[in-house]
């Protein structure tokens, strides 16, 4: 059984999630689980809090993005990659 995080530890993780999204443009639940060793449900809960506090955007199952431009760039890369495969 995992040890419950203190309020301070949760705040640090949420702040770090916001920073990572701002640095890299995008982060997924899987990334958060592997970086912080959290359960998937806990990672999703922290992501929702980070979205509210950091003015971030959740884009379906593709993760959390820093702004609309990052989403457009992500979709463009997916589209171009898919188009090259055909």
N, C-alpha and C positions, 0 to 999 in steps of 0.2 A: 504494500500500500504506500502510495506516495505521500510525502509530507506536504501539508498545506503551505502555500506561500503566504508570507506576510503582506500587508498592504503595501509596504515599501518595495518589496521584491516585485509585486505585480506592477506597480507604477514604473519601476525601472525597465521591466520587460516591455511594457506598452510604449514607453518613451523610445526604447531602442527599435521597436517595430516601426514607429513613425520615422525615425532617423534612417533606417534601412530603406524604406520606401522612397524617401526623398533622395537618397544617394543613388539607388539603383533604378528607380522609376516603377518597380513592381516587386511584389513579394507574394508567395502563395502560402497556403496553410501548411503544405508539406515542408516548405522552407523553414517555417517557424517551428514546427514539430522537431525537425532535425537540429536546428540551431540551439533551441532552448530545452530540449528534452521534455516537451510537454505532451500531454494527451491531445488527440485531435480536437476533441470538444472544447478543451481549455484553450487551445490555440485559436479556435474560431471565436470563442468568447472574447479573448484579448484583441483579436482583429477587429471585431465590431466596436469595441471601446476605442481602439486606435483610429478607426474611421471617423467616429464622432469627434474625438478630441483633435485629430490632425487634419481635418477637412480632406480626407482621402476618399477615393472612389472604389467601391467594390464592383468588379466587372464579371458577373456570372461566376463560373467556376475557374476563371483564368487568374484570379487573384485580386490583390489590392493595388491600385495605381495611384500615383501622386497627382495626376491631373488628366484632363481629356486628351491633351497632346500625346501623352504616354500611351493611352489606349489606342489612339489612331495609329501611332507608330507600330505598336504591337500587332494590331490587325493587318496593317500593311505588310509587315514581315511574314505573317502567316499566309496571307493571300498570295504574295509573290512566291513564297516557297512552294505552296500547293500548285500554283500555276506552272512552275518549272518542272514539277513531277509528271505532268501530263504530256 
